[in-house]
């Protein structure tokens, strides 16, 4: 909690957050920047979801119907001047809070809106998300994710002894899970197994870490029958602690599946060599993938005031309003951004990635975000 946020020292700001670490971290970065650059403190409003909505997706609405109010922080007056939030479920609550305030509270949404774009006062979106190009959208580069140095220090201290004994190079395989339109099929398993075998053949150690979204049995399948030991952590059959933070601190390079933007960004932020495994689209996913490719052109940020550009913007907004082209994500576009900037390579391309400076870009993006927030708030609230 950053402070009480009383109006005497600036606007009253609430951070309305759920349990997704990646989403929360982006909001916290903006809150920290507001505290540092403006002296504006903020209050946390942590929300717990009802069981059916922990993974389920509620309809986009100004609603608390999906919230477990008994386990969540109270949402009561005085209402905030500014709400910082991310994710569909917390965003629904933010819309409800704005309605209770008589529309006075301003909402900054970080990430892809799931609907009702016009109800958010500012949408901060990074390269993997594709909202329609409306005036309330601010496009930035990398997501506002960071690796807390204290977290790295703790991971290093906890895992130094265990990881130091492993043959080098130590290559961390960070496995996500299927997400539309991409699937985890035999091709994905085969490519991961082949890269693991290559690490073993070179005398190194492949360390496989699954996540909550990883298909059950995949982690074991990747290690089975390999020509050497494959240490692993499986969410579905956990043994010992999760080595993720320790590997961030101590591994030599990383292989990350294409679905996990947050893990790719964390590796890129710490400057370690990163290999990305692109995922195949399955079944009708090919049509969905084509739609996302079209959106990646149609929904790109405005570039100039030329007649063709104005026509593209008008078409994009019209298709969105007609619900013919919804906002979406386009992971391949984001992968290509990382590779073009020297922050990643494709799987198996083992040359070291350039250690590009991500901090300078993020500082510039943050300055733009704060300037847009200034414009949202009346002077008396500042």
N, C-alpha and C positions, 0 to 999 in steps of 0.2 A: 504494500500500500504506500502510495507516494505522499499522502497527507490528506488533510480534511477538505482541501479545495474550497474553502469558504470564499465567497465573492469578494471579501475585503482585499485579497491579494491577487485577484484575477477572476476569470470565469470559473464557475463550478463545473468540473469535468468528471465524468464517470467513465471508467473502463469496464464495459459490459462484455464478459468473457465466459466461455465454456471450458471444456477440458482438453482442447486440442493445442498441444504445446507450440506447434508451428504457427498457428493463427495468433495465439496469445503473444508470442514473442514479437511479432510484427507490431502489434498494438503497443506493447511495452516500449519498443524503440521510439515510437512517436511520443508516448507519454514522457519518456526520459528526455527527449529533445525539447519538449515544451517546458519541462521543469528547468532544464539547463539554460536554454536560450531566452525563455520568457519569464521564468520564475513562477510558472503556473503549475500548481500541484493538482493531483487527481486522486479519485477514490476508486477502489476496486469494487465492482459488483459481480461476484462470481456466481454462476448459474449451474445448477445440477439438472440434468434432464430426467424425465420420467423414463422408466426402463425401455418402453417401446420406441423412444426417440433417441436413445443413445447412439444407435446406428441408423434408425429410420429417419426419413426426411419429411418433416412436416410441411404442409402447404405454406407458401410464403404469405405472411399476413402480419398485421400488427396484433400480436397475440402472445399470451403466456400459457396457452393450453398445453404446451409441450414441456413446461418447466415444472420441476418438483419444488414447489414453493417452500415446503418445510425444510429442505436441505440447502436452499439457495440464500444468498444475501437478500435482505429486504429491499424492495423497490418501492419507496415511499417518498413523498415530498419532504423537503423542497427539491423540485426537479432540476436537473442539470441544464446548463447552457450548452454544453457540448458533450456528445457521446462518442467514444472511440470503440469500435467493435470489429469483429471479423467472424465469418462463418454464418451459414443459414440460420442456425438455431438461436445464437445470441442476437443476430440481426433482427429476427422477428421480435424479440424482447425490446430491442432498441426502438423499433417502429412503434411498439406499444407505449413505451416511455414518452416518445415524441408526441403521440396522440394525447396522453395524459397531460402534457405540458401545454396543450392548446396549440401545438405546432411550433412552439417557440424554440425547443431544444434542437440543436443542429447535430446531424449524424455524419461522422466520418467512417466509412466502411472500407476496410482494407481487404483486397482480394476480389474475387468474382462475385457480383451480385447474382442471386438466384431468381430474381424477379423484382418488379416494382422499382426499377432504376430511378424513376423520377422522385421517389420518396426520400432518397439519400442525398444529402447536401454536397458531399464530396466522396467520390469513389477512387481510391488509390489502387491502381492495378499494375502488376509487373508483367514481364514479357511472356509468361505462360498463359495469361488470361486474356480473353477476347470479348470485352463488353462492347456494345454499340458505341460509336464515337459521339457521345453527347457532351455538352459543355461542362457537366459536373464530373467528368472522368478525367483523372490525372494519370497519365502513363509514365511509369518509371522503368528502370532497368531490372536489376535483380530484386527478388523479394526482400523485404526488410527483415531478414533473418540474420542472427549472429550466434556465435558460439561463445558463451560466457567463459572468460579465462578461468574463473574459479571452478567451473565444471570440468574444464580440461585438466586443471591441477588435481582435482579430486580423482578423476579417472586415471590419471597417471600414477598417483600414489597408490590407488587400490589395485591396479593391474600391472604395475611395473615388474614385480617379481615373476608373475605368471607368464607374461608375454616375453620377458627378456630371454627366457630359455628356448624360445622357438626359433628354428632356422629362418634366416632372412633371405630374400625380402619377405616381410609380413604384409600380405595383401588381404584387406578386409573386403568381403563380399556382402554388401548390404542389400537385402532382398525385401521388396515391397509386396504388392499383390495386384491382382487384376482390377482394372478400372476402365469404364467405357471410353473408347471403343476397343481397348487393348485386352488381350488374353494372355494367360500363362498356359502354354501348351507344350507339346513335345519339343518344338523348336527352341523354346526358351530354356527348357531343362538341358537340352543337348549343348547349347552354346555356353551355358554356365558351367556344365561339367567339363567341357573342353578347355575352358579358361582355367578352371581349377587344376585340371591335369597338367596344363602348361606350367603353372606355378610350381607344382610338385616336381615336374621334370627338371626345372631350373634350380632345384634345391631349396625353394622357399616354402612358406607356410600360407595356405589359403584358410582364412578364418571366416566362416559363414555365419551371418547374423540375420535371422528372420524377424519379422514384425507381426503385429496383430493381424495384418491383412494377408500375410503369406499363406498360400494354400497348405492345408494340413498334409504332412508327409513330404513336402518338397525339400525341406532342409535335409532330412534323412536321405532322400533320393540323390541329392547332389553329392553327398559324401560316400554313398554306398559303392563298393567295388573300386574305389580309387587306389592308386598305387602307393599311397602314403597316408599319414594321419591327417584328417581334416577336422580341426576343432570347430565347434559350432554352438550356437545358442538358438533354441527353437521355442518360440512363444507357446506352442501347443504342448510341449513336453520340456519345460524349463528345468535345467540342472545347473545350480549355482547362479551367480548374479549375471546380469546383462552386461556384456563387455563393451557396449557401444561407445561410452565416453572414453574408456581406456584405449580403444582402437583409434578414435579420433585423435587422441594425443600421441599414440605410439606407433601406429601402423605406417608402413612406407608408402603404400598407394591403396587406391580404393576402386572397386567395381560396384556400380550402383545401377539397379534396374531403372528403366526409363520412366516408370510411373511415379517415383518418389522425388518430387521437386525439392522438398525440404532437405532430404539427405544429400542431394546433389549440391545444394547451395551451401550447406554446412561444410562440406569437404572443400568446395571452391573458396569459401571464406578463409579457411585456415591455410590455403596455399598448397595442399597436398595433391599429387597427381591423381586425376580422376578419369576413370573409364566409364562410359555410359553404354548400357545394353538397351538398344531400341526394342520395343515390343511389337509383335504382329497384331493386326486387327483380325478379329475372328468373325466368321459368318457375315451377318448383316453389318458388322462393324466396319466393313470396307466402305459402305455407303455413308456411315456416320463420319468416318475419317475424311471422306471427300468433302462432306459438309463443313468440317472443321478447317480443311484446307482453304475452302472458299471464304470462310469467315476470316481466316488469317489475312487475306487480302482486303476484303470488304471492310473489316472492322479496325484496320490499322489506324494509328493516330493521324489527325490532319497534318499534312506536310506543307501545303502552301495554299494560296487563294486562287489557283488556276481553275478554269471552267470545268475541266475534267475532274479535278479533285473535289470541287463543290458538288458535282453530280454524284460522285461516289459517296460522299457523306450523306447527301439527301437520300440516296437509294438505301444505304445502310440503315438510316433512322426509320425510313418507311417500312422496310422489311421487318425490323424489330417491332415496330408498333403494330404491324399486322400479324405478329407472332409467327412469321414465316422463317425468321432467322434469329434464334435466341442467342444470348451471350453464352460463351463456352470457353473451354481451354484447348490449347493446341500444343501438346507436349513436344512434338518434333521441332516446332518453331523455337521453343525454349532451348532444346538440346543444341540446335544449330547456333543459337546465340552464344552459348557457353563455349562451343568449339571454335567459333569464329574469333572469340576474344582470347583464345589460348588458355581457357580455364578447364578444358576437358578434351578428351579424345574418345573415339569409339572403342568399344571393347576389343582387346587384343592389340590395339595400337599402343605400344608400351613406352614410346618416347615420353620424356617428362613434359608435362604441361607447363606452359609459361606461368610464372607467378605474377599475374596481372594484379594491379592495385585496385581492389574492389572498394576499399574504404573511401577513396576520393570520390568515386562515383556516388556512393551512398550518401556522403555528406552533401553533395550537390542536389541529389534527389530530396533529401530531408529539408534542405533550405526551401525548395519549391513547395513541399508539403506544408511547411509552417507558414509560408506566405499565403497559400490558399486558405488555411485555417484562419489567419488574421482577417481575411476578407469575409468569412462567414459570420463573424461575431460583431455585434454592435459595439461601438466604442465604449459605451458605459459598462459593458460586461468585461472589458479588458482592463 
